[in-house]
Every structure is written in C-alpha cells, then in structure tokens.
C-alpha cells in the first residue's frame, strides 16, 4: 500500500474539508473460517455488484468502505481521469488479490460521481480476482460533471434511479447504493440539491444512502433534509462518523441509521485531531454494540490508486482483517465481531427493496 507523502505542497485535509477551489466553475440547478453462518434474517438478502446480484449467503469477509481508484482533480479539470489506466488496473488487481488472500470476497467501493468512478475498471478487477464489488451512484459534494451541471433536482434523481435500476455510463453495470458527501463544517448550497435528489431516488428504489460527513451537527442537518423527502433512516449509513462523540453516534443509531468508523489503520484522521488508534476505535464500537449491535460498521477507507499521486494518503486496507478483526473478537466475541465486520455491512448495503 502507498503511504502519505509530505512536502508536496498539497493539503489533502483542505480538499476533504471543502472543495471550494474546485467548485468555482461548477453551477448546480482475520476471523477464522471462510464462511460463517449468517443470521437467518440476512440469508435471503442480495447485494448488487458490478457483475450482478450476489447472495448474502455467499459473502465471506467484507471491506465496507474502500476505494480502488479515486481522482481528486474534479470533473471540470483537464487532468480528471487522465491517467495510465493499465497502472491503475494493475494496482487495483494486486490490492484485490491481497484482500482475497485474507478471505475477503466483497468490497464496497465508495467512489461516486465526481471523484473518478470507473465501473469498467471495477468489473475488470472482479473478473481477474473474484472480488465482488458494490459501487455507488450519487455525487461527491458538488463535483458535478459538465453534462449534469444544469439538471433539475428531478432530473438528477432520475439519473440516480437509472444507474440503480438500468446501468451506469451506458453499461448494464448497476450501482448498488447512493453516496452523498458534504463539506466538513457546513452544507454548501451547491450540495443541497444532490441530497434532495438522493432522497427522492432512495425513496423510490428502496436503496441505501451513505454519507461522507465527519461532524454530527452537519450530519443532523443533512438527515433532516433527507427525512423531509420521506426517506427512512433504516437505509442510511453515516460514514466518517468517528470525529463525532459517542453520544452523537448513539442518537443517530437510535433513529435507525448505521454509523461507520472509517479510519481503521490510520495514523491520523484529516477531519479531527482525536485518537484513531485501535483501542479508541474498539471503545467506540463497544459502546454502540451494547444497545444497537446491528448498526455499527468499520473499515479502513484506503485508496489504492490516487490521482494525483501526491494526494495519496495513509491507510492500509489489509489491516482490518490482518490485525483489527482479532482485537475486535477478543473485545466483543467472535459473533459480535462477525456482525460488525460482515453482517451489518450486508444489511446496510443490500440491494434496494424496490430493485429487481
């Protein structure tokens, strides 16, 4: 895996906390055993992967929030998606093979529209490695492709629904969920229409919405806007939630949502200065599982191939099952560890209830 590079003159923290520089031109209308029995209510669930439906019973181990390719240029930059795709594919295949060697056969890739989603690359990785991959529709913050810049909320919602039910970018590869993202400290006006469109599409399809949002006050504001469209939080995953307090986590899961801690293996988190060590993560997870065992998820949020390379950051997607899984099992027991690492992911990212 790559490690973060310093002294490059680029601050990824500023990019992740807000995308104002890019948005200026955008106008918007290791547990033992490869197969452990799932709970009975999970057995019949299906996930929509880039190569078709996957039965939950066939899932072994999972990575719940990862990226094989990510592009931080933004779709209005000339450099966007202008890479050596052979190198990107090779790196992605090698990473997937390493995870497959750990028994992982399902990866939830959170790369959505605006940060380099490439469903053909994901399908190639599946074909070459056997790694099942679920990818999203949805727009990252306000990083809107020029062809979508003038669409109404209704048209954007139709676009999301089409990707969930028919296929992405002229292919028959279907997205499996909707991802939205917000700036760190406040919701930008340019982001709000895409949250509304996501809620409309999710309500119609019964699909999950996942959200990139580190802070609870902003997350609660987004949730209110989604609920205003009739979206139910039992199909909602609050990603990057680790900077918020456990009290905020418990309030969110009490409303039916799942919370996700995405910094397993990280030396630091770009969203806050608090601890990301294993012990602090285990304590947060344990606090939630006491009353809400089905609603907490963990992952590394590692990116395998980042464009530009100087924005590569410090995460290791092999760490979760190589080291953290055993610590989780020791702390909570194997059954609960399996629930957090696999069953809860299946429940959260299962195919939309209204998608056949």
Buried (B, 14 or more C-beta within 10 A) or exposed (E): BBEBBEEEEEEBBEBBBBBBEBBEEBEBEBBEEEEBEBBEEBEEBBBBBBBEEBEBBEBBBBBBBBBBBBBBBBBBBEEBBEBEBEEBBEBBBEBBBBBBEBBBBBBBBBBBBBBBBBBBBBBBBBEBBEBBBBBBBBBBBBBBBEEBBEBEBEEBBBBBBBBBBEBBEEEEBBBBBBBBBBBBEEBBEBBBBBBBBBBBBBBBBBBBBBBBBBBBEBBBBBBEBBBEBEBBBEBBBBBBBBBBEBEBBBBBBEBEBBBBBBBBBBEBBBBBEEBBEBEBBBEBBBBBBEEBBBBBBBBBBBBBBBBEEBBBBBBBBBBBBBBBBBBBBEBBEBEBBBBBBBBBBBBBBBBBEBBE
